[in-house]
Amino acid sequence: MDAKSLFPDSLAPAYRTLRDRLTALDSDVIEEFAKTQVSFGLIRKFTWLSPLTRSKALLTIDMWSEHHDSMLRNVIRVRPDKFTHQIVVQTPAEIEKVDSLGWLAESAAWGRRERPDGNGT
């Protein structure tokens, strides 16, 4: 599986924007394609993008704390220090909004096991 197979036509720009934003945060980000999604990881995986239809994808990001916004489809508390956030995206602008909220940076910190208080896990 590759980007072109997973994210054809209208989803390709959102995928590229996500990839570019994540690799700008940390040059060591590892991108891994599976049959139904692409994942991004550092010490551990922290962000996934899964196509739902030809024009919608589910962005899943793990973060240290729970956030609230109307764009969120779901927030799952996995444990006291891990919250999985799900967002339906269609456009690069939606990825850019997630980034502007600081969520991609917090998710990358989760991937590095870098707590907001500066301690690792």
C-alpha positions in Angstrom: 0.0 0.0 0.0 1.1 3.6 -0.7 -0.2 7.1 -0.5 -1.6 7.1 -4.0 -3.6 3.9 -3.4 -4.9 5.0 0.0 -5.5 8.7 -0.7 -6.7 9.2 -4.3 -7.8 12.5 -5.8 -9.5 14.7 -3.2 -7.9 13.2 -0.1 -4.3 13.4 -1.4 -3.8 17.1 -0.5 -5.0 16.5 3.1 -2.6 13.5 3.4 0.3 15.5 2.1 -0.4 18.4 4.4 -0.5 16.0 7.4 2.7 14.3 6.4 4.5 17.7 5.8 3.3 19.1 9.1 4.4 16.1 11.1 7.8 15.8 9.4 8.4 19.5 10.0 7.8 18.9 13.7 10.3 16.0 13.9 12.5 14.8 11.1 12.7 11.3 12.6 9.0 10.7 12.1 8.4 7.2 10.6 5.6 6.8 8.1 4.1 3.4 7.7 1.4 2.3 5.3 -1.0 -0.5 6.0 -4.0 -1.7 4.0 -6.5 0.7 5.6 -4.4 3.6 7.0 -1.1 5.4 7.2 0.5 5.8 10.6 3.2 8.1 11.9 5.5 7.3 14.8 8.6 8.1 16.7 9.3 6.0 19.8 5.7 5.0 19.5 2.9 5.6 16.9 1.0 8.8 17.6 -1.1 9.8 14.5 -3.1 7.8 11.9 -5.0 8.8 8.8 -7.6 6.3 7.5 -9.8 6.9 4.4 -13.5 6.6 5.2 -14.7 7.4 1.7 -13.1 8.8 -1.4 -13.5 12.3 0.0 -13.4 11.8 3.8 -10.7 10.5 6.1 -10.5 9.8 9.9 -7.6 11.6 11.6 -6.7 9.8 14.9 -4.2 11.5 17.2 -3.0 10.4 20.6 -2.3 13.2 23.1 -1.5 13.5 26.8 -4.7 15.4 27.6 -8.3 15.7 26.5 -9.2 18.6 24.2 -12.6 19.9 23.1 -13.6 21.4 19.8 -16.7 21.0 17.5 -14.5 19.4 14.9 -13.9 16.3 17.1 -15.9 13.2 16.3 -14.9 11.4 19.4 -12.4 11.5 22.3 -11.5 8.2 24.0 -9.8 8.2 27.4 -7.5 5.1 27.0 -5.8 5.7 30.4 -5.3 8.7 32.7 -2.5 10.1 30.6 -3.6 9.1 27.1 -6.5 10.5 25.1 -7.3 9.4 21.5 -8.9 12.1 19.5 -10.8 11.3 16.2 -11.5 14.0 13.6 -13.1 13.6 10.2 -11.1 15.6 7.6 -11.6 16.3 4.0 -9.3 19.2 3.2 -5.8 20.5 4.0 -7.5 23.5 5.9 -8.8 21.0 8.5 -5.3 19.5 9.0 -4.0 23.1 9.3 -6.6 23.9 12.0 -5.6 20.8 14.0 -2.0 22.0 13.7 -2.8 25.6 14.7 -4.5 24.2 17.9 -1.1 22.6 18.8 -2.6 19.1 18.6 -0.1 17.8 16.1 2.8 19.0 18.2 1.3 17.5 21.4 0.7 14.2 19.5 4.3 14.2 18.3 5.4 14.7 21.9 3.2 11.7 22.8 5.1 9.8 20.2 8.5 10.9 21.7 7.2 10.0 25.2 7.8 13.6 26.1 5.4 14.7 28.7 4.2 18.4 28.9 6.0 18.6 32.3 9.3 17.6 30.7 9.4 14.1 32.2 9.4 11.0 30.0 7.2 7.9 30.4 
